[in-house]
Amino acid sequence: MIPGSDFDPSTNFSEEQALEIQAKLLGKMSPTQKLELTSSYSRAILGLADADVRSMHPDWSDRRIRIEASRRWLTTELHQAAFGSEIASWNH
């Protein structure tokens, strides 16, 4: 069971039913709970992006992996403004 609900997650729902359940659960959440959920999703996405870059470049530092992964959500201009000088130093 999902805490605070009558929904059993072991039930096989259609995608439409699952989205309806998700909407009902989100509707019952406080703004703080929604913010915490969004924050946890964001951390998970960052972790997946880092893991993908790390799988392609296992010898890179954590900092370089995070900077490379950030290309996925920053515009080229913003990425260059934020990390351009550091990236340029890697090529020398």
C-alpha positions as CSV (number, residue, x, y, z in Angstrom):
1,M,0.0,0.0,0.0
2,I,1.1,3.6,-0.6
3,P,1.2,5.5,2.7
4,G,-1.9,7.7,3.1
5,S,-3.8,6.1,0.2
6,D,-6.0,3.2,-0.7
7,F,-3.9,2.2,-3.6
8,D,-2.0,-1.1,-3.8
9,P,1.1,-0.7,-5.9
10,S,1.2,-4.4,-6.8
11,T,-2.0,-4.0,-8.8
12,N,-1.6,-3.9,-12.6
13,F,-2.9,-0.6,-13.7
14,S,-3.2,0.8,-17.3
15,E,-1.1,3.8,-18.0
16,E,-4.2,6.0,-17.8
17,Q,-5.2,4.6,-14.5
18,A,-1.7,5.0,-13.1
19,L,-1.7,8.7,-14.2
20,E,-5.1,9.2,-12.5
21,I,-3.8,7.7,-9.3
22,Q,-0.6,9.8,-9.5
23,A,-2.7,13.0,-10.0
24,K,-4.9,12.1,-6.9
25,L,-1.8,11.4,-4.8
26,L,-0.1,14.6,-5.9
27,G,-3.3,16.6,-5.2
28,K,-3.3,15.4,-1.6
29,M,0.4,16.4,-1.0
30,S,1.3,19.6,0.7
31,P,3.5,22.2,-1.2
32,T,6.4,21.1,1.0
33,Q,5.9,17.4,0.1
34,K,5.7,18.3,-3.6
35,L,8.9,20.3,-3.4
36,E,10.7,17.4,-1.6
37,L,9.5,15.0,-4.3
38,T,10.6,17.3,-7.1
39,S,14.0,17.7,-5.4
40,S,14.4,13.9,-5.1
41,Y,13.5,13.5,-8.8
42,S,16.1,16.1,-9.7
43,R,18.8,14.4,-7.7
44,A,17.9,11.1,-9.4
45,I,18.1,12.6,-12.9
46,L,21.5,14.2,-12.1
47,G,22.7,10.8,-10.8
48,L,21.6,9.1,-14.0
49,A,23.3,11.7,-16.2
50,D,26.5,11.4,-14.2
51,A,26.4,7.6,-14.4
52,D,26.0,7.7,-18.2
53,V,28.9,10.1,-18.7
54,R,31.0,8.0,-16.2
55,S,30.3,4.8,-18.2
56,M,31.7,6.5,-21.3
57,H,34.7,8.1,-19.5
58,P,35.6,6.1,-16.4
59,D,38.9,7.9,-16.0
60,W,37.4,11.4,-15.7
61,S,37.2,13.2,-12.4
62,D,33.8,13.7,-10.7
63,R,34.0,17.4,-11.5
64,R,34.6,16.8,-15.2
65,I,31.8,14.2,-15.3
66,R,29.3,16.7,-13.7
67,I,30.3,19.4,-16.1
68,E,29.9,17.2,-19.1
69,A,26.6,15.8,-17.8
70,S,25.3,19.4,-17.4
71,R,25.5,19.9,-21.2
72,R,22.2,17.9,-21.3
73,W,20.2,20.7,-19.6
74,L,22.1,23.9,-20.1
75,T,22.1,25.8,-23.4
76,T,25.4,25.9,-25.2
77,E,25.8,29.6,-24.3
78,L,25.1,29.1,-20.6
79,H,27.4,26.0,-20.4
80,Q,30.2,28.0,-22.1
81,A,29.7,30.9,-19.7
82,A,29.7,28.7,-16.7
83,F,32.5,26.3,-17.5
84,G,34.3,27.6,-20.7
85,S,37.6,28.5,-19.1
86,E,37.7,25.2,-17.1
87,I,36.9,23.2,-20.2
88,A,39.5,25.0,-22.2
89,S,42.1,24.1,-19.6
90,W,41.4,20.4,-20.2
91,N,42.5,20.7,-23.8
92,H,46.0,21.9,-22.9
